[in-house]
Structure formats: structure tokens, C-alpha cells
Amino acid sequence: MEPILEISNLTKSFDGKPVLKGVDFSVHPGEIIGYIGPNGAGKSTTVKIILGVLERDGGDIRLFGQPIDNQTVTYKSRIGYVPENAELYETLTAKEYLLFIGELYGMKEEIILSKSEEMMDALGIKESLNGRLASFSKGMRQKVLIISSLLHNPDILFWDEPLNGLDANSVQIIKELLWQLKKEGKTIFYSSHVMDTVEKLSDRIMILNDGEVVADGPFEELKEEADGTLEQLFNTLTGFDQHAALAEQFLTAMKGDGSNDA
């Protein structure tokens, strides 16, 4: 089976500082990829380059079998995206927002409304269809973002911290949804700092550190490098072993009187 996404020697710098230093990987249809790394490792930058939001400095990207440079913007209609920090048009109602998004994808109004109502109903927020987004809780906004990323039935999803703000029941629904999408051959590129979720959901885990992929494979293979958990593997590969010392430093400061002996 041909890869749905291929990245070769991807590089990107900001103000002369390298953020991506020759990233290489390929993704096949039906895979759930856990793409994780410390803040600033280059995860969001990778996705934004694939989406065409940022320009790359070097490297090649093939999506749906073709270089993205040779494709018109219509290839984006096959992509669903949930950014970590999304700005919603808060003066709009959920209905208006989803109509706006659906129309950007060329969908007919009656289809957008029908799908929006059914998807909102499944996530328990149908009664808020005509409510303004400004009045929505964080979890409700996240549900609207998830719906907007799936409204047009895309082939590949890029989800960055998609479970932010969701209650326990909704998290279970979204996890089951991801498994069902996988069964249908959809590809999910999933980024999160919740290691337990990434470990359980992902067919394959890629760890990005300092602009380079330092691990790539199923967790069952990767865990041999650590003591059984993804969190321990992550700490080992990213060189972070100061959590206990820093927590102690924080507690000392919290209990102190604010004086500085230095």
C-alpha cells in the first residue's frame, strides 16, 4: 500500500534558529500516528507546513501520492484539522460557524445542517446549535472544532490535543470514533501531552525532540528502550530527568517567605 503522506528531509528555521532539522517519515492509510514531543520540538510546525500555513525551508512533502507543491488548494478538502489553540468566531452561533466551515469545503447548506445536527446530538450539544460560541464552555467549543474537522468526511486528520476540555464520557466517544475512522481507512495524525492516551490509541508513535525524530514505531517495540511506559520512554529520549528536583524546588519556594538570600 502506497503511503498517504511522505516527508523527506524537512527543515524549517525561525529567526535563524532551526526548528526542524531534516525530519523524515511516511504514513500509510488507516494508521493512527501519535506525534509527540516537548513544547517547541516542532510538532505544530510540521503540521502547519503540511497544511500550507507555513512555508518550509527545505525538504519534500508528498500527500495523496503527489508533491503538495504540484497540487491546487483542493487537496486541503481531504484534510481535517483541530489545532491546539483555535480562535473561533465567537459572535457566531454554532450553526452559523459550521455553515461557514462547510461552505468553505463546497458543501450544500442542507447537508451541512443535517450533518451538524446529528453530530452535535451524538456529542450531547444539539440543544446549543443556535447558541453563540461566546457562551460555550471550553469542552463545548472543542466539540464544535472536532465536528468542523469531520464535517466534510476527510481522508486524513491532524488533531493537536483534541481531548482538551472534554468530560470523561466525551473522551470515550472520541476515542471510539477514532477507532471507527481507522476501520474505515482514515488516517489520524494525533498529538497530545497525555501519554496514556497516546500509548493506548496509537498504532505507531513518533517522538520529536529538538527538531529531529528520535523514535518511530509501535509502542510494543519502543517500550523495550524504557521501563514499560511511554512517559518513561519520552523522558529518556528527550533527556528530561529533572522532574523530581524541579518539583522539590517549586515546593520549597511555595513554603518559603519570599526572601532571597542570593
C-alpha positions as CSV (number, residue, x, y, z in Angstrom):
1,M,0.0,0.0,0.0
2,E,1.3,3.4,-1.0
3,P,1.9,6.0,1.8
4,I,-0.7,8.7,2.1
5,L,1.9,11.1,3.5
6,E,5.7,11.1,2.8
7,I,8.1,13.7,4.3
8,S,11.8,13.8,3.4
9,N,14.5,15.9,5.0
10,L,12.0,18.6,6.1
11,T,13.7,21.7,7.5
12,K,12.5,25.0,9.0
13,S,14.1,27.8,10.9
14,F,12.6,30.9,12.7
15,D,14.9,33.9,13.0
16,G,17.9,31.8,12.2
17,K,17.0,29.1,14.9
18,P,16.5,25.6,13.4
19,V,13.1,24.1,14.5
20,L,13.0,21.2,12.1
21,K,16.4,19.6,11.2
22,G,15.7,17.1,8.5
23,V,12.5,15.3,9.5
24,D,11.8,12.1,7.6
25,F,8.8,9.7,7.9
26,S,5.9,8.2,5.9
27,V,2.4,7.4,7.0
28,H,0.0,4.8,5.5
29,P,-3.8,4.9,5.1
30,G,-5.6,3.6,8.2
31,E,-2.8,4.4,10.7
32,I,-3.2,6.3,13.9
33,I,0.1,8.1,14.5
34,G,1.0,9.6,17.9
35,Y,3.2,12.5,17.1
36,I,4.6,13.7,20.4
37,G,7.5,15.8,21.8
38,P,8.3,18.6,24.2
39,N,7.0,22.1,23.7
40,G,9.0,23.7,20.9
41,A,10.1,20.4,19.4
42,G,8.5,21.3,16.0
43,K,5.2,19.2,16.1
44,S,2.8,22.1,15.2
45,T,5.3,23.5,12.7
46,T,5.4,20.1,10.9
47,V,1.6,20.1,10.6
48,K,1.3,23.7,9.6
49,I,3.8,23.1,6.8
50,I,1.8,20.1,5.5
51,L,-1.4,22.3,5.6
52,G,0.3,25.1,3.7
53,V,0.0,27.5,6.6
54,L,3.8,27.8,6.8
55,E,6.5,27.6,4.1
56,R,9.3,25.1,4.6
57,D,12.9,25.9,4.1
58,G,13.8,22.6,2.5
59,G,12.7,19.0,2.0
60,D,10.0,17.3,0.1
61,I,6.3,16.5,1.1
62,R,4.1,14.2,-0.8
63,L,0.4,13.9,0.2
64,F,-2.1,11.7,-1.5
65,G,0.7,10.5,-3.8
66,Q,1.7,13.9,-5.1
67,P,4.1,16.7,-4.1
68,I,2.0,19.3,-2.3
69,D,3.6,22.0,-4.5
70,N,2.1,20.4,-7.6
71,Q,-1.5,20.3,-6.1
72,T,-4.1,23.0,-6.1
73,V,-5.6,24.0,-2.7
74,T,-8.4,21.5,-3.3
75,Y,-6.2,18.8,-1.7
76,K,-7.0,20.6,1.6
77,S,-10.6,19.5,1.2
78,R,-9.4,15.9,2.1
79,I,-7.8,17.1,5.4
80,G,-9.4,17.6,8.8
81,Y,-7.6,19.8,11.3
82,V,-8.0,20.6,15.0
83,P,-5.3,23.0,16.2
84,E,-4.2,23.1,19.8
85,N,-5.3,26.7,20.2
86,A,-8.1,27.6,17.8
87,E,-9.7,31.0,17.6
88,L,-13.4,30.7,17.0
89,Y,-15.7,33.4,15.7
90,E,-17.4,33.9,19.0
91,T,-20.1,36.2,17.7
92,L,-21.4,33.4,15.5
93,T,-23.7,30.6,16.6
94,A,-22.6,27.0,16.3
95,K,-24.9,26.6,13.4
96,E,-23.5,29.7,11.6
97,Y,-19.9,28.6,12.3
98,L,-20.5,25.1,10.9
99,L,-22.3,26.5,7.9
100,F,-19.3,28.8,7.3
101,I,-16.9,25.9,7.5
102,G,-19.0,23.6,5.4
103,E,-19.4,26.1,2.7
104,L,-15.6,26.6,2.6
105,Y,-15.5,22.9,1.6
106,G,-18.2,23.4,-1.1
107,M,-20.9,21.5,0.8
108,K,-24.6,22.2,0.3
109,E,-26.4,24.1,3.1
110,E,-29.0,21.3,3.7
111,I,-26.2,18.7,4.0
112,I,-24.2,20.8,6.4
113,L,-27.2,21.5,8.7
114,S,-28.3,17.8,8.7
115,K,-24.8,16.5,9.5
116,S,-24.2,19.3,12.1
117,E,-27.3,18.5,14.0
118,E,-26.7,14.7,14.0
119,M,-23.0,15.1,15.0
120,M,-23.9,17.7,17.8
121,D,-26.6,15.3,19.0
122,A,-24.1,12.5,19.2
123,L,-21.8,14.7,21.3
124,G,-24.6,15.9,23.6
125,I,-24.8,19.6,22.5
126,K,-27.6,19.6,19.9
127,E,-29.6,21.9,22.0
128,S,-26.9,24.6,21.7
129,L,-27.0,24.6,17.8
130,N,-28.3,28.2,17.9
131,G,-26.2,29.3,20.9
132,R,-23.4,31.8,20.4
133,L,-19.9,30.4,20.7
134,A,-19.0,33.1,23.1
135,S,-21.3,31.4,25.7
136,F,-19.9,27.9,25.1
137,S,-17.7,26.2,27.7
138,K,-14.2,25.0,26.7
139,G,-15.4,21.5,26.2
140,M,-18.4,22.6,24.0
141,R,-16.0,24.6,21.8
142,Q,-13.8,21.7,21.5
143,K,-16.7,19.5,20.3
144,V,-17.6,22.1,17.7
145,L,-14.0,22.1,16.5
146,I,-14.0,18.3,16.2
147,I,-17.2,18.4,14.3
148,S,-15.9,21.1,11.9
149,S,-12.8,18.9,11.2
150,L,-15.0,15.9,10.2
151,L,-18.0,17.7,8.6
152,H,-16.6,17.1,5.1
153,N,-15.6,13.5,5.7
154,P,-11.8,13.9,5.2
155,D,-9.3,11.2,4.4
156,I,-6.6,12.3,6.9
157,L,-6.9,14.1,10.2
158,F,-4.4,16.3,12.0
159,W,-5.6,16.6,15.6
160,D,-3.5,18.6,18.1
161,E,-4.6,18.0,21.8
162,P,-8.2,17.1,20.6
163,L,-9.4,16.0,24.0
164,N,-8.7,19.3,25.7
165,G,-11.6,20.3,28.0
166,L,-13.7,17.3,27.3
167,D,-15.5,15.4,30.0
168,A,-14.9,11.7,30.6
169,N,-17.9,10.5,28.7
170,S,-17.0,12.6,25.7
171,V,-13.4,11.4,25.8
172,Q,-14.7,7.8,25.5
173,I,-16.9,8.8,22.5
174,I,-14.0,10.5,20.7
175,K,-11.6,7.5,21.3
176,E,-14.2,5.1,19.9
177,L,-14.8,7.5,17.0
178,L,-11.0,7.4,16.2
179,W,-11.1,3.6,16.2
180,Q,-14.1,3.6,13.8
181,L,-12.5,6.1,11.5
182,K,-9.4,3.9,11.4
183,K,-11.5,0.9,10.4
184,E,-12.8,2.9,7.5
185,G,-9.3,3.6,6.3
186,K,-9.0,7.1,7.6
187,T,-5.5,8.2,8.7
188,I,-5.1,10.1,12.0
189,F,-2.1,12.2,12.9
190,Y,-2.6,12.7,16.7
191,S,-0.6,14.9,19.0
192,S,-1.0,15.1,22.8
193,H,0.9,15.5,26.0
194,V,-1.4,12.9,27.7
195,M,0.9,10.0,27.3
196,D,-1.5,7.3,28.5
197,T,-4.0,8.3,25.8
198,V,-1.3,8.3,23.0
199,E,0.0,5.0,24.2
200,K,-3.4,3.3,24.0
201,L,-4.7,4.9,20.8
202,S,-1.6,4.9,18.5
203,D,-0.6,2.2,16.1
204,R,2.7,3.9,15.8
205,I,4.4,6.6,17.9
206,M,6.9,9.2,16.7
207,I,8.8,11.2,19.2
208,L,10.2,14.5,18.0
209,N,12.9,16.2,20.0
210,D,14.9,19.3,19.1
211,G,13.6,19.2,15.5
212,E,14.5,15.5,14.9
213,V,12.6,12.2,15.0
214,V,14.3,10.2,17.8
215,A,11.8,7.3,17.9
216,D,9.4,5.8,15.4
217,G,7.5,2.6,15.8
218,P,4.7,0.6,17.6
219,F,4.8,1.2,21.4
220,E,5.3,-2.6,21.9
221,E,8.7,-2.2,20.1
222,L,9.7,1.2,21.6
223,K,9.0,0.3,25.2
224,E,11.9,-2.1,25.2
225,E,14.1,1.1,25.4
226,A,12.3,2.1,28.7
227,D,10.8,0.6,31.8
228,G,7.4,-0.2,30.4
229,T,5.6,3.2,29.9
230,L,5.6,5.8,27.2
231,E,6.2,8.5,29.7
232,Q,9.4,6.9,30.8
233,L,10.5,6.4,27.2
234,F,9.6,10.0,26.4
235,N,11.7,11.2,29.3
236,T,14.6,9.0,28.3
237,L,14.7,10.1,24.7
238,T,14.1,13.8,25.4
239,G,16.7,13.9,28.2
240,F,14.3,15.1,30.8
241,D,15.1,13.7,34.2
242,Q,14.7,16.7,36.5
243,H,11.0,16.4,37.3
244,A,11.6,15.4,40.9
245,A,14.2,18.1,41.6
246,L,12.1,20.8,40.0
247,A,9.0,19.8,41.9
248,E,11.1,20.0,45.1
249,Q,12.3,23.4,44.1
250,F,8.7,24.5,43.5
251,L,7.6,23.2,46.9
252,T,10.5,24.9,48.6
253,A,9.6,28.2,47.0
254,M,5.9,27.7,47.9
255,K,6.6,27.1,51.6
256,G,9.2,29.9,51.8
257,D,8.8,33.5,53.0
258,G,9.7,35.0,49.6
259,S,13.2,36.2,50.8
260,N,16.1,35.8,48.5
261,D,19.5,35.0,50.1
262,A,21.5,35.5,46.9
